[in-house]
């Protein structure tokens, strides 16, 4: 009987019906341990600012940064700038997603398409795309087009490269099986190619979003009259390091939030995959 009860406990531990005792406490302790170094850095940072070792003209204190964030939020300036910046990223990344997926499908499904599309894209990928901003300004002026275009140009390559690699990595036997079952080209793309390459595409989307926000940081600081980058430019002219840090933190938070959103989509879309529990 003792052996049976021990076996039951082991089975319940591995089938998910009864979580191991102390697992929640271990996770909480691990999370608390990860907070130690950031909190210590903030404390040292605040002490250095209060003692004069870190002048405000170099870097504002955490307290001043919180005060600046509160002022920007209460005045509505930060919310308005964030809305403008988010719209630019949304438009630019949407263009990059459509173009990247279309090019990857053509290059991945056709040898002629790969020969015609892949070499030019590989050449463009090697170029420093942030250095193209002056050229974009000459082409499109100083309005919204160069900023959105820079976001789209930088984001299209991760989407194309990852999806192209995912398509090329699909087992040819699956395609042959689909043709045997009577699937046409559209059916093979829908039922075999897209599900098989979806994990690679989602990785490209996550990477592309990070590049999109990076591109926007540069694009908004040149000839911008609105957005988070405009606030940074204005604060730079008046040596407001607290406002600059607040805006940089907003960029970082938005990048983390968009990455987390893609992670949620990935968890839902790829729920059929077996999960490896460490």
Buried (B, 14 or more C-beta within 10 A) or exposed (E): EEEEEEEEEEEEBEEEEEEEEEEEEEEEEEEEEEEEEEEEEEEEBBEBBEEEEBEBEEBBBBEBBEBBBEBBEEEEBBEBBBEBBBEBBBBBBBBBBEBBBEBBBBBBBEEEBBEEBBEEBEEEEEEEBBEBBEEBBEEBEBEBEBBBBBBBBBBBBBBBBBBBBBBBEBEEEBBEEBEEEEBEEEBBBEBBBBBBBBBBBBBBBBBBBBBBBBBBBBBBBBBBEBBBBBBBBBBEEEEBBBBBBBBEEBBEEBBEEBBEEBEEEBEEBEEEEEEEEE
